């Protein structure tokens, strides 16, 4: 068995072939990363759109709840006024 030195086993042609193969493989990796990056950009756009829609729905829902609380607050004030007026009327009739 003969042991070759590195210079004997790696000719310029073999090194060129190796370099070309490494470059080809890295080109493929770059293409795959580009594909993944485009997909993530697409998903980001979809998520922003969806979150925007959800935010609008939540805002509209909270506005409706706020309106209902405002109506309830006014009703409570009106009922309190009626009760106070009734009590004043009752006290006035008893004097």
N, CA, C and O atoms as CSV, one atom per row, in Angstrom:
chain,resi,resn,atom,element,x,y,z
A,1,UNK,N,N,0.846,-1.171,0.000
A,1,UNK,CA,C,0.000,0.000,0.000
A,1,UNK,C,C,0.892,1.234,0.000
A,1,UNK,O,O,1.874,1.329,0.735
A,2,UNK,N,N,0.506,2.176,-0.857
A,2,UNK,CA,C,1.301,3.376,-0.991
A,2,UNK,C,C,0.571,4.525,-0.326
A,2,UNK,O,O,-0.629,4.699,-0.539
A,3,UNK,N,N,1.260,5.297,0.461
A,3,UNK,CA,C,0.670,6.476,1.100
A,3,UNK,C,C,1.031,7.679,0.255
A,3,UNK,O,O,2.201,7.953,-0.013
A,4,UNK,N,N,-0.031,8.406,-0.166
A,4,UNK,CA,C,0.224,9.590,-0.983
A,4,UNK,C,C,0.247,10.825,-0.096
A,4,UNK,O,O,-0.473,10.921,0.898
A,5,UNK,N,N,1.057,11.718,-0.469
A,5,UNK,CA,C,1.079,12.982,0.253
A,5,UNK,C,C,-0.097,13.827,-0.241
A,5,UNK,O,O,-0.592,13.602,-1.345
A,6,UNK,N,N,-0.545,14.782,0.548
A,6,UNK,CA,C,-1.685,15.601,0.131
A,6,UNK,C,C,-1.492,16.263,-1.226
A,6,UNK,O,O,-2.447,16.361,-1.996
A,7,UNK,N,N,-0.310,16.708,-1.535
A,7,UNK,CA,C,-0.076,17.362,-2.827
A,7,UNK,C,C,-0.276,16.374,-3.977
A,7,UNK,O,O,-0.752,16.745,-5.050
A,8,UNK,N,N,0.085,15.139,-3.746
A,8,UNK,CA,C,-0.067,14.147,-4.802
A,8,UNK,C,C,-1.526,13.753,-5.000
A,8,UNK,O,O,-1.936,13.461,-6.123
A,9,UNK,N,N,-2.326,13.740,-3.913
A,9,UNK,CA,C,-3.707,13.290,-4.026
A,9,UNK,C,C,-4.665,14.409,-4.464
A,9,UNK,O,O,-5.736,14.113,-4.994
A,10,UNK,N,N,-4.314,15.666,-4.261
A,10,UNK,CA,C,-5.190,16.773,-4.631
A,10,UNK,C,C,-4.560,17.565,-5.783
A,10,UNK,O,O,-3.744,18.464,-5.582
A,11,UNK,N,N,-4.962,17.203,-6.954
A,11,UNK,CA,C,-4.465,17.928,-8.120
A,11,UNK,C,C,-5.252,19.214,-8.277
A,11,UNK,O,O,-6.287,19.403,-7.637
A,12,UNK,N,N,-4.767,20.080,-9.114
A,12,UNK,CA,C,-5.492,21.324,-9.379
A,12,UNK,C,C,-6.878,21.042,-9.942
A,12,UNK,O,O,-7.843,21.729,-9.605
A,13,UNK,N,N,-6.973,20.046,-10.786
A,13,UNK,CA,C,-8.287,19.689,-11.354
A,13,UNK,C,C,-9.242,19.203,-10.266
A,13,UNK,O,O,-10.419,19.562,-10.260
A,14,UNK,N,N,-8.741,18.405,-9.369
A,14,UNK,CA,C,-9.603,17.917,-8.274
A,14,UNK,C,C,-10.016,19.060,-7.369
A,14,UNK,O,O,-11.165,19.122,-6.932
A,15,UNK,N,N,-9.101,19.959,-7.082
A,15,UNK,CA,C,-9.449,21.122,-6.261
A,15,UNK,C,C,-10.480,21.993,-6.969
A,15,UNK,O,O,-11.402,22.499,-6.329
A,16,UNK,N,N,-10.339,22.175,-8.272
A,16,UNK,CA,C,-11.326,22.946,-9.037
A,16,UNK,C,C,-12.688,22.269,-8.995
A,16,UNK,O,O,-13.714,22.928,-8.821
A,17,UNK,N,N,-12.690,20.952,-9.155
A,17,UNK,CA,C,-13.952,20.202,-9.092
A,17,UNK,C,C,-14.592,20.337,-7.711
A,17,UNK,O,O,-15.800,20.534,-7.579
A,18,UNK,N,N,-13.746,20.225,-6.688
A,18,UNK,CA,C,-14.247,20.352,-5.320
A,18,UNK,C,C,-14.847,21.748,-5.101
A,18,UNK,O,O,-15.946,21.885,-4.564
A,19,UNK,N,N,-14.109,22.773,-5.526
A,19,UNK,CA,C,-14.602,24.146,-5.395
A,19,UNK,C,C,-15.926,24.321,-6.130
A,19,UNK,O,O,-16.856,24.929,-5.599
A,20,UNK,N,N,-16.012,23.800,-7.331
A,20,UNK,CA,C,-17.254,23.922,-8.112
A,20,UNK,C,C,-18.416,23.218,-7.413
A,20,UNK,O,O,-19.538,23.723,-7.395
A,21,UNK,N,N,-18.136,22.055,-6.840
A,21,UNK,CA,C,-19.193,21.312,-6.144
A,21,UNK,C,C,-19.631,22.052,-4.888
A,21,UNK,O,O,-20.824,22.127,-4.596
A,22,UNK,N,N,-18.684,22.594,-4.150
A,22,UNK,CA,C,-19.016,23.373,-2.946
A,22,UNK,C,C,-19.846,24.595,-3.350
A,22,UNK,O,O,-20.857,24.889,-2.713
A,23,UNK,N,N,-19.437,25.296,-4.382
A,23,UNK,CA,C,-20.190,26.461,-4.854
A,23,UNK,C,C,-21.596,26.068,-5.293
A,23,UNK,O,O,-22.559,26.774,-4.994
A,24,UNK,N,N,-21.720,24.948,-5.998
A,24,UNK,CA,C,-23.037,24.488,-6.447
A,24,UNK,C,C,-23.943,24.202,-5.246
A,24,UNK,O,O,-25.117,24.572,-5.235
A,25,UNK,N,N,-23.381,23.544,-4.250
A,25,UNK,CA,C,-24.178,23.219,-3.065
A,25,UNK,C,C,-24.573,24.482,-2.295
A,25,UNK,O,O,-25.705,24.596,-1.826
A,26,UNK,N,N,-23.650,25.416,-2.169
A,26,UNK,CA,C,-23.997,26.664,-1.480
A,26,UNK,C,C,-25.034,27.453,-2.273
A,26,UNK,O,O,-25.909,28.087,-1.684
A,27,UNK,N,N,-24.948,27.421,-3.596
A,27,UNK,CA,C,-25.969,28.080,-4.417
A,27,UNK,C,C,-27.338,27.484,-4.139
A,27,UNK,O,O,-28.333,28.205,-4.069
A,28,UNK,N,N,-27.390,26.177,-3.982
A,28,UNK,CA,C,-28.657,25.507,-3.669
A,28,UNK,C,C,-29.154,25.918,-2.285
A,28,UNK,O,O,-30.344,26.166,-2.092
A,29,UNK,N,N,-28.240,25.988,-1.335
A,29,UNK,CA,C,-28.614,26.425,0.027
A,29,UNK,C,C,-29.153,27.849,-0.023
A,29,UNK,O,O,-30.165,28.149,0.609
A,30,UNK,N,N,-28.490,28.727,-0.766
A,30,UNK,CA,C,-28.952,30.113,-0.886
A,30,UNK,C,C,-30.336,30.166,-1.521
A,30,UNK,O,O,-31.184,30.945,-1.087
A,31,UNK,N,N,-30.573,29.348,-2.542
A,31,UNK,CA,C,-31.902,29.323,-3.170
A,31,UNK,C,C,-32.971,28.885,-2.180
A,31,UNK,O,O,-34.069,29.441,-2.138
A,32,UNK,N,N,-32.627,27.874,-1.382
A,32,UNK,CA,C,-33.595,27.389,-0.392
A,32,UNK,C,C,-33.859,28.452,0.671
A,32,UNK,O,O,-35.005,28.661,1.068
A,33,UNK,N,N,-32.806,29.121,1.131
A,33,UNK,CA,C,-32.995,30.194,2.114
A,33,UNK,C,C,-33.821,31.331,1.523
A,33,UNK,O,O,-34.672,31.901,2.206
A,34,UNK,N,N,-33.576,31.661,0.267
A,34,UNK,CA,C,-34.375,32.702,-0.387
A,34,UNK,C,C,-35.842,32.309,-0.426
A,34,UNK,O,O,-36.721,33.139,-0.195
A,35,UNK,N,N,-36.104,31.046,-0.717
A,35,UNK,CA,C,-37.483,30.547,-0.764
A,35,UNK,C,C,-38.132,30.650,0.621
A,35,UNK,O,O,-39.272,31.097,0.749
A,36,UNK,N,N,-37.397,30.233,1.650
A,36,UNK,CA,C,-37.916,30.315,3.025
A,36,UNK,C,C,-38.138,31.770,3.415
A,36,UNK,O,O,-39.148,32.097,4.038
A,37,UNK,N,N,-37.209,32.640,3.056
A,37,UNK,CA,C,-37.333,34.057,3.388
A,37,UNK,C,C,-38.571,34.667,2.718
A,37,UNK,O,O,-39.303,35.436,3.341
A,38,UNK,N,N,-38.798,34.321,1.451
A,38,UNK,CA,C,-40.004,34.833,0.767
A,38,UNK,C,C,-41.274,34.328,1.445
A,38,UNK,O,O,-42.252,35.065,1.571
A,39,UNK,N,N,-41.256,33.076,1.877
A,39,UNK,CA,C,-42.431,32.517,2.565
A,39,UNK,C,C,-42.671,33.248,3.888
A,39,UNK,O,O,-43.812,33.563,4.226
A,40,UNK,N,N,-41.599,33.517,4.632
A,40,UNK,CA,C,-41.751,34.253,5.889
A,40,UNK,C,C,-42.268,35.666,5.641
A,40,UNK,O,O,-43.095,36.166,6.403
A,41,UNK,N,N,-41.791,36.308,4.588
A,41,UNK,CA,C,-42.285,37.644,4.266
A,41,UNK,C,C,-43.768,37.591,3.933
A,41,UNK,O,O,-44.532,38.475,4.321
A,42,UNK,N,N,-44.171,36.553,3.213
A,42,UNK,CA,C,-45.583,36.384,2.877
A,42,UNK,C,C,-46.417,36.154,4.136
A,42,UNK,O,O,-47.491,36.733,4.300
A,43,UNK,N,N,-45.904,35.301,5.018
A,43,UNK,CA,C,-46.616,35.039,6.275
A,43,UNK,C,C,-46.692,36.294,7.136
A,43,UNK,O,O,-47.708,36.540,7.786
A,44,UNK,N,N,-45.630,37.084,7.143
A,44,UNK,CA,C,-45.637,38.331,7.921
A,44,UNK,C,C,-46.722,39.266,7.398
A,44,UNK,O,O,-47.447,39.883,8.179
A,45,UNK,N,N,-46.830,39.367,6.086
A,45,UNK,CA,C,-47.863,40.220,5.489
A,45,UNK,C,C,-49.253,39.705,5.865
A,45,UNK,O,O,-50.133,40.481,6.237
A,46,UNK,N,N,-49.439,38.389,5.766
A,46,UNK,CA,C,-50.734,37.799,6.139
A,46,UNK,C,C,-51.053,38.060,7.604
A,46,UNK,O,O,-52.183,38.408,7.947
A,47,UNK,N,N,-50.051,37.892,8.473
A,47,UNK,CA,C,-50.278,38.105,9.900
A,47,UNK,C,C,-50.616,39.561,10.200
A,47,UNK,O,O,-51.514,39.839,10.994
A,48,UNK,N,N,-49.902,40.488,9.568
A,48,UNK,CA,C,-50.201,41.907,9.795
A,48,UNK,C,C,-51.622,42.238,9.355
A,48,UNK,O,O,-52.334,42.976,10.036
A,49,UNK,N,N,-52.027,41.691,8.221
A,49,UNK,CA,C,-53.388,41.917,7.734
A,49,UNK,C,C,-54.405,41.342,8.713
A,49,UNK,O,O,-55.388,41.997,9.060
A,50,UNK,N,N,-54.158,40.112,9.153
A,50,UNK,CA,C,-55.086,39.449,10.076
A,50,UNK,C,C,-55.142,40.188,11.411
A,50,UNK,O,O,-56.227,40.412,11.947
A,51,UNK,N,N,-53.978,40.570,11.955
A,51,UNK,CA,C,-53.963,41.294,13.222
A,51,UNK,C,C,-54.673,42.642,13.087
A,51,UNK,O,O,-55.355,43.083,14.012
A,52,UNK,N,N,-54.512,43.288,11.943
A,52,UNK,CA,C,-55.214,44.554,11.715
A,52,UNK,C,C,-56.718,44.356,11.754
A,52,UNK,O,O,-57.441,45.163,12.338
A,53,UNK,N,N,-57.195,43.272,11.127
A,53,UNK,CA,C,-58.631,42.979,11.130
A,53,UNK,C,C,-59.109,42.674,12.549
A,53,UNK,O,O,-60.175,43.129,12.964
A,54,UNK,N,N,-58.320,41.909,13.280
A,54,UNK,CA,C,-58.703,41.567,14.661
A,54,UNK,C,C,-58.738,42.827,15.524
A,54,UNK,O,O,-59.647,42.991,16.338
A,55,UNK,N,N,-57.768,43.707,15.358
A,55,UNK,CA,C,-57.749,44.961,16.120
A,55,UNK,C,C,-58.988,45.802,15.831
A,55,UNK,O,O,-59.600,46.362,16.741
A,56,UNK,N,N,-59.349,45.884,14.547
A,56,UNK,CA,C,-60.548,46.660,14.200
A,56,UNK,C,C,-61.795,46.052,14.837
A,56,UNK,O,O,-62.637,46.769,15.377
A,57,UNK,N,N,-61.906,44.729,14.769
A,57,UNK,CA,C,-63.059,44.061,15.384
A,57,UNK,C,C,-63.098,44.309,16.884
A,57,UNK,O,O,-64.161,44.582,17.442
A,58,UNK,N,N,-61.940,44.216,17.542
A,58,UNK,CA,C,-61.893,44.453,18.986
A,58,UNK,C,C,-62.272,45.887,19.315
A,58,UNK,O,O,-63.023,46.137,20.257
A,59,UNK,N,N,-61.750,46.830,18.535
A,59,UNK,CA,C,-62.053,48.240,18.775
A,59,UNK,C,C,-63.545,48.489,18.637
A,59,UNK,O,O,-64.144,49.173,19.466
A,60,UNK,N,N,-64.150,47.929,17.582
A,60,UNK,CA,C,-65.592,48.102,17.389
A,60,UNK,C,C,-66.371,47.463,18.531
A,60,UNK,O,O,-67.359,48.024,19.005
A,61,UNK,N,N,-65.925,46.292,18.973
A,61,UNK,CA,C,-66.597,45.619,20.090
A,61,UNK,C,C,-66.506,46.432,21.371
A,61,UNK,O,O,-67.497,46.582,22.086
A,62,UNK,N,N,-65.323,46.957,21.666
A,62,UNK,CA,C,-65.162,47.770,22.874
A,62,UNK,C,C,-65.974,49.057,22.783
A,62,UNK,O,O,-66.511,49.525,23.787
A,63,UNK,N,N,-66.064,49.630,21.588
A,63,UNK,CA,C,-66.888,50.834,21.433
A,63,UNK,C,C,-68.356,50.519,21.725
A,63,UNK,O,O,-69.048,51.320,22.354
A,64,UNK,N,N,-68.832,49.368,21.274
A,64,UNK,CA,C,-70.227,48.981,21.573
A,64,UNK,C,C,-70.431,48.765,23.064
A,64,UNK,O,O,-71.451,49.170,23.621
A,65,UNK,N,N,-69.461,48.129,23.711
A,65,UNK,CA,C,-69.558,47.912,25.158
A,65,UNK,C,C,-69.550,49.257,25.878
A,65,UNK,O,O,-70.327,49.462,26.810
A,66,UNK,N,N,-68.687,50.168,25.458
A,66,UNK,CA,C,-68.635,51.507,26.059
A,66,UNK,C,C,-69.976,52.222,25.923
A,66,UNK,O,O,-70.452,52.850,26.869
A,67,UNK,N,N,-70.579,52.120,24.741
A,67,UNK,CA,C,-71.895,52.759,24.538
A,67,UNK,C,C,-72.935,52.172,25.484
A,67,UNK,O,O,-73.753,52.902,26.044
A,68,UNK,N,N,-72.905,50.866,25.658
A,68,UNK,CA,C,-73.877,50.229,26.559
A,68,UNK,C,C,-73.657,50.686,28.002
A,68,UNK,O,O,-74.621,50.939,28.726
A,69,UNK,N,N,-72.392,50.794,28.425
A,69,UNK,CA,C,-72.123,51.269,29.783
A,69,UNK,C,C,-72.560,52.721,29.955
A,69,UNK,O,O,-73.076,53.095,31.009
A,70,UNK,N,N,-72.356,53.532,28.932
A,70,UNK,CA,C,-72.809,54.919,29.008
A,70,UNK,C,C,-74.332,54.982,29.141
A,70,UNK,O,O,-74.841,55.777,29.930
A,71,UNK,N,N,-75.056,54.174,28.398
A,71,UNK,CA,C,-76.516,54.137,28.496
A,71,UNK,C,C,-76.944,53.669,29.878
A,71,UNK,O,O,-77.875,54.219,30.466
A,72,UNK,N,N,-76.263,52.653,30.394
A,72,UNK,CA,C,-76.587,52.153,31.725
A,72,UNK,C,C,-76.314,53.224,32.782
A,72,UNK,O,O,-77.099,53.391,33.715
A,73,UNK,N,N,-75.206,53.947,32.636
A,73,UNK,CA,C,-74.864,55.018,33.564
A,73,UNK,C,C,-75.942,56.101,33.554
A,73,UNK,O,O,-76.377,56.561,34.609
A,74,UNK,N,N,-76.374,56.506,32.346
A,74,UNK,CA,C,-77.440,57.520,32.255
A,74,UNK,C,C,-78.735,57.019,32.891
A,74,UNK,O,O,-79.417,57.761,33.598
A,75,UNK,N,N,-79.066,55.749,32.631
A,75,UNK,CA,C,-80.283,55.183,33.210
A,75,UNK,C,C,-80.203,55.174,34.733
A,75,UNK,O,O,-81.182,55.489,35.408
A,76,UNK,N,N,-79.039,54.815,35.277
A,76,UNK,CA,C,-78.870,54.810,36.730
A,76,UNK,C,C,-79.025,56.220,37.299
A,76,UNK,O,O,-79.644,56.399,38.347
A,77,UNK,N,N,-78.461,57.232,36.607
A,77,UNK,CA,C,-78.614,58.606,37.069
A,77,UNK,C,C,-80.073,59.035,37.033
A,77,UNK,O,O,-80.557,59.687,37.959
A,78,UNK,N,N,-80.777,58.669,35.961
A,78,UNK,CA,C,-82.190,59.030,35.848
A,78,UNK,C,C,-83.011,58.355,36.937
A,78,UNK,O,O,-83.862,58.983,37.567
A,79,UNK,N,N,-82.746,57.057,37.155
A,79,UNK,CA,C,-83.477,56.349,38.212
A,79,UNK,C,C,-83.153,56.930,39.582
A,79,UNK,O,O,-84.036,57.055,40.431
A,80,UNK,N,N,-81.886,57.285,39.801
A,80,UNK,CA,C,-81.511,57.917,41.068
A,80,UNK,C,C,-82.226,59.240,41.240
A,80,UNK,O,O,-82.676,59.563,42.339
A,81,UNK,N,N,-82.337,60.017,40.157
A,81,UNK,CA,C,-83.068,61.290,40.226
A,81,UNK,C,C,-84.537,61.068,40.556
A,81,UNK,O,O,-85.116,61.808,41.351
A,82,UNK,N,N,-85.145,60.045,39.946
A,82,UNK,CA,C,-86.557,59.740,40.225
A,82,UNK,C,C,-86.725,59.333,41.680
A,82,UNK,O,O,-87.669,59.769,42.339
A,83,UNK,N,N,-85.824,58.506,42.186
A,83,UNK,CA,C,-85.909,58.067,43.579
A,83,UNK,C,C,-85.742,59.259,44.510
A,83,UNK,O,O,-86.500,59.395,45.471
A,84,UNK,N,N,-84.772,60.125,44.248
A,84,UNK,CA,C,-84.565,61.309,45.092
A,84,UNK,C,C,-85.797,62.208,45.037
A,84,UNK,O,O,-86.267,62.687,46.069
A,85,UNK,N,N,-86.323,62.438,43.825
A,85,UNK,CA,C,-87.524,63.273,43.697
A,85,UNK,C,C,-88.695,62.651,44.441
A,85,UNK,O,O,-89.476,63.357,45.079
A,86,UNK,N,N,-88.817,61.341,44.362
A,86,UNK,CA,C,-89.893,60.652,45.078
A,86,UNK,C,C,-89.765,60.804,46.581
A,86,UNK,O,O,-90.742,61.038,47.292
A,87,UNK,N,N,-88.519,60.661,47.047
A,87,UNK,CA,C,-88.285,60.806,48.485
A,87,UNK,C,C,-88.557,62.245,48.947
A,87,UNK,O,O,-89.120,62.458,50.021
A,88,UNK,N,N,-88.161,63.213,48.147
A,88,UNK,CA,C,-88.425,64.617,48.482
A,88,UNK,C,C,-89.939,64.863,48.503
A,88,UNK,O,O,-90.472,65.539,49.384
A,89,UNK,N,N,-90.600,64.295,47.510
A,89,UNK,CA,C,-92.072,64.447,47.487
A,89,UNK,C,C,-92.729,63.789,48.673
A,89,UNK,O,O,-93.671,64.346,49.236
A,90,UNK,N,N,-92.265,62.628,49.070
A,90,UNK,CA,C,-92.801,61.920,50.216
A,90,UNK,C,C,-92.573,62.689,51.505
A,90,UNK,O,O,-93.458,62.782,52.355
A,91,UNK,N,N,-91.360,63.244,51.638
A,91,UNK,CA,C,-91.036,64.042,52.836
A,91,UNK,C,C,-91.889,65.302,52.842
A,91,UNK,O,O,-92.390,65.704,53.892
A,92,UNK,N,N,-92.060,65.930,51.685
A,92,UNK,CA,C,-92.841,67.161,51.618
A,92,UNK,C,C,-94.302,66.916,51.999
A,92,UNK,O,O,-94.922,67.771,52.631
A,93,UNK,N,N,-94.844,65.793,51.636
A,93,UNK,CA,C,-96.242,65.509,51.967
A,93,UNK,C,C,-96.417,65.168,53.445
A,93,UNK,O,O,-97.518,65.286,53.983
A,94,UNK,N,N,-95.372,64.759,54.082
A,94,UNK,CA,C,-95.450,64.381,55.483
A,94,UNK,C,C,-95.256,65.578,56.419
A,94,UNK,O,O,-95.489,65.451,57.621
A,95,UNK,N,N,-94.848,66.703,55.913
A,95,UNK,CA,C,-94.637,67.865,56.767
A,95,UNK,C,C,-95.868,68.632,57.005
A,95,UNK,O,O,-95.839,69.641,57.710
